[in-house]
């Protein structure tokens, strides 16, 4: 559905001269895919979303949506709609009028507008709220109105610019489920921008991890979590123990990652072999899990996440640390 071909975006600044927000980025996104652009602030993810939406033009490269080259088209000429972080609802309009706004701008017949507004409000589970004003709605309900307004004109692609960041944690979790449901039921491409890796893992079919204007890795949530291709991706996605080392027989250093839930700790030493020994330096209760930090003789610290631990180890306990063969991953630095 969407093909980004070697796209760069440069900005001219007074102090630094030419600054590239994107540097020769290429990616393909399917027509029925929940795709997430994930990365820290300033990595270029919002710039890429704006280029797809038509709010900016690329310095170099091409963008296609279906068979259409959209590089020179304004936002209203593209088969794309956007949901912004701020919702941007019209406060003087009712819910129904907000949802109908884009259809009015496209000169839909009045009867078709009424039917589509009703259909879309049912899709976001707000039927019965049509006559209310935005001020009479909760934050989650306002978010649903913004989604309904964006979906009403039947776009081929829906762009989501950190739409859940203003919601509290419980409501954000509920809306994650709702967004995934809407993507499945509408069958259109959703492109989400977020810096929240848990949000990306929960909703996405595929994720593009970005840094400094580049895409470092694209893959399913499990592929990226289990097989990160570099140190940054391993550290940014979930929790990771990053262990420096040397390749035997070679004069080259490496970094190996092991996820905390893969690490086991036991009281030690007790005669059984272990990869390494250390002292518990931190204990954090997380509900179902307990996160232990273990200080090692070399000055390193490892984190182990154990299920149903119930204060099995305490601060200062000497422990043996181990993990199964094959769960560690060697990383490019």
Buried (B, 14 or more C-beta within 10 A) or exposed (E): BBBBBEBBBBEEEEEEEEEBBBBBBEBBBEEEBBBBBBBEEBBBBBBBBBBBBBBBEBBBBBBBBEEEEBBEBEBEEBBBBBBEBEBEBEEEBBBBBBBBBBBEEEEBEEEEBBEBBBBBBEBBBBEEBBEBBBEEBEBBBBBBBBBBBBBBBEBBBBBBBBBBEBBEEEBBBEBBEBBBEBBEEBEBBBBBBBBBBEBBBBBBBBBBBBBBBBBBBBBEBEBBBBEBBBBBBBBBBBEBBBBEEEEEEEEEEBBBBBBBBBBBBBEBEEEEEBBBBBBBBEBEEEEEBBBBBBBBEEEBEBBBBBEEBEEBBEEEBEBBBBBEEEEBBEBEE
